[in-house]
Amino acid sequence: MTGLRELFEEATQAPPPSRLLADEVYTAGRRRLGRRRAALGGGTLAVLVIAMTTAVVASVPETGPGPSPDERAAPAAPAAPRTSPGVLPGSGRIQMIQAADAGHVYLALSTCAGGLCKTRMQVVGSEDGGRTWTERGAPIHLGFLMALAPDVLLGLVLPEPPGSATPPSLMTSRDGGRSWQAPETGPAVPALPSGSVAVCWPDPDVDPGRVVPAGTDPCTLRALDPESGRISPLASQPALNMVETDRQSIGMSAGRLWVPGFERGTGRSAVATSADGGRTWTEHVFVDEPTCPPDGCLLPQVAVGPGPVGYAVLSGAEARAVYRYTPEQGWQRRTGVQQVPYALSDTGSYVTPDGSHVIYQLAENGNYQFWASRGAGADYRPGNLTGLPEHSGRVFRASDGWLYLRGADDIGYGSTDGWRWMPLNRR
């Protein structure tokens, strides 16, 4: 069984909580599969995407020290008024949400009446921050969807009919989802060119359509040019075993790339960083991480903001650890995370523009709960987020720092500050 086929079937084996839809189902299966492979010492990486948007990053101020401790309990200000969000075409429910920036937002909608369809979805898009929406091409079978740049999408297109022997295919769209093409291959490059993204994928010239199975060598980190759709291998690779991940787990900030993975030979959690576009890499192994679950360590959840500061959340069998990176001190373990009730569940985090670190995790009722450490402080307290429904999904960060998520009320939400959220569509 190929890795991605195994991954998606793993994701759909156990029924998720009632409010989880396709993106969370796929993510849950991906992380369970990744833990098993790390425990076996396998270096499988199905796909890895890192946005390279230096022009946008340069336009955002660096992360500051954030509010003082006295401001931590202050309520968030009311959300600013905005133009009414647009009505989505069709009646399908939102299964996936992705955004290239605050203006270019893409949704994958179910195509069966009344609820969840496993893979057959209709892509819709907005070029004005959700004020208007249009259908993009015909429905397709999608395993995942990622927005790399305005009108540039990356998708895992599954075989049709589902269950056939044809392997899944990594496809790109350069017209906002209206059409899809297989990427072309190019010669090796020393670093990611400006405007490119990094994709880790098996060599299509050597074994077309192949997905690396468990227990084999890692795939190769490559530069994907959104304009031409060409993939070129990077000459230098991180010295880690890397499992399939997404843009929620990796990032770029202040010209630095962040790639989570596992130390080769030990399976311990690690993060590789590069400050020169992938020419050279520095790997950090978290030697004091919490004891891992029996089936292996979970992939570190990396979160970055507009500046050079980054966070890694490591979830063990019975405890969680948070590490903060600064150029001056490197990786330092933080205190105060024990204030967050622990559960071995789908944990993520994000960094707000004011430098605060927000942790969220999946509770037993299928809802995400939020805790925040304001500014450079160490204490985590229940997050004071406004504008969201009672139940909401995992948080994503666009290349311009805009934050967004999908609510269980079948509405997408966006935020410029991470605290105040506004709807992106209506029904």
FENJOUR-V267869 format. One record per helix or strand of 2 or more residues. SS is the DSSP state (helix for helix, strand for strand). FROM is the first residue (numbers start at 1). TO is the last residue. Records with the same first field share a line. If there is no record, write none. Layout:
SS->FROM-TO  FROM-TO
This chain:
helix->3-13  22-39  54-59  69-71  337-339
strand->49-51  86-87  94-99  105-110  120-126  134-135  140-149  152-157  169-173  181-182  184-189  197-201  220-225  230-234  251-253  256-262  269-274  282-285  301-304  310-315  320-326  330-333  347-351  357-362  368-373  381-382  396-397  403-407  412-415  422-423  425-426
